[in-house]
Amino acid sequence: MRVPSTEVQNNFGKYLKFAEANEEIVITKNGKDIAIITALHEPIKDWIMEDAAAYKTNEWVTYEDYLDLVESSEQRYELIDGVIYNLTSPSYKHQHAVHELHGTFYIWFKGKSCTPLTSPFDVTLFKREDNICVVQPDILVICDKENMDQKGKYTGTPTLVVEVLSPSTRSKDLIKKLDLYRQCGVKEYWIVDVINEQITIYSFADHDIMDHKTYLKSAKGFLESTEFIGLKVSLEDLFI
């Protein structure tokens, strides 16, 4: 993204957060590119680290800041509890699991009132008035289509959400998203672990965890949704 130098000066913390999320910030002055802020992935030796602590930022990224970022970037991001997360390209095993699941979901939900969708599709969740989060689940099931506006923007709460773990998203999906979905009214959350070949299904009610169960590929057979009775997925087909 390209940003005027005065804007960067006035909101340095915000743009530093964007850079930490791997967005390259090109600083402009009088219409010319003059500098770049970019993430440092490896430490550079022999730098003089004078007063380094002063450059750290705990800046909370607001929903409005997030919209500024995604509207001017070609990358995909999520916003959870004021922190921006860059969404990297998934692996083959990840995509295989998503396609297997969505294929089963598509057939089962066809002709029913609820609809399964795949990422990228923004889900905006309100933890608090001052904490608006935006995520892109790998798969979601929408039963409240009345919360879709004329532009196709969704402001409701999915009934079921599926996240397929990746090395870069593992802790986020296991901890932060589990808490987010629980608090915001999602009824069922599937966590698919393609490395360990297992799925854990969480059932939520009244913003609390009511039950959870883990299914292993080695057990063979099927797993079944707790919210949509009859929706079953073959464990052997899911993992390769």
Secondary structure, 3 states (H helix, E strand, C coil): CEEEHHHHHHCHHHHHHHHHCCCCEEEEECCEEEEEECCCCCCCCCCCCCCHHHHCCCCCCCHHHHHHHHHCCCCCEEEECCEEEECCCCCHHHHHHHHHHHHHHHHHHCCCCCEEEECCCCEEEEEECCEEEEECCCEEEECCHHHECCCCCECCCCCEEEEECCCCCHHHHHHHHHHHHHHCCCCEEEEEECCCCEEEEEEEECCEEEEEEEEEHHHCCEEECCCCCCCEEEHHHHCC
